[in-house]
Amino acid sequence: MPNTLEQLGVKAVGTVKAVKAGFNGLRGVFLHLAEEHGEVIAMMKHLSNSKDAQVRREHYAKLRVELLAHERAELAELYPALAHLESTRALVALHDREATQLESAIREPFGIDALDPSSDAWGLAFDRLLVLVEQHVALEEGEIFPKAQAVLGETAAEALRTRYEAANISAKKQLA
């Protein structure tokens, strides 16, 4: 498991990301998601630098749950709220394609789950996943979230945060 110093570093990156998102006008669920994005990318960058199979196993197990629960909760709560809006419908379709790519990069039979953490192939697959996550985050925070925030407003964004958090907790329980 990550040590306390690593956890503090991850949380600090997430907080900085949330502050930046807040300055850019994001509120509620969008602010919360930006914070989670910062944390998961920090975790991934730390793990990407390790060649130790045991470290990879332990950290990846936690990271895997975080990534999959995050996407499943978004798909359960956030994106259905945007799918019925004309101005965000195309972005929802784009998100769905990217979410499928991310899950495929993780899950068996061909994803990281199928690879030995001590192998070079695992490291290459993980680095590919990191690139996919960074691209996905850039799409969400650069295009989807600002449009969705403008269309939904602050009150709906706050309500979505509560529903998203509950869905995320539920997904984590199912994945654990």
Buried (B, 14 or more C-beta within 10 A) or exposed (E): EBEEEBEEBBBEBBEEBBBBBBEBEBBBBBBBBBBBBBBBBBBBEBBEEBEEEEBBEBBBEBBBBBBBBBBBBBBBBBBEBBBEBEEBEEBBEBBEEBBEBBBEBBBEEEBBEEBEBBEEEBBEBBEEBBEBBBEBBEBBBEBBBBBBBEBBEEEBBBBBBEBBBEBBEBBBEEBE
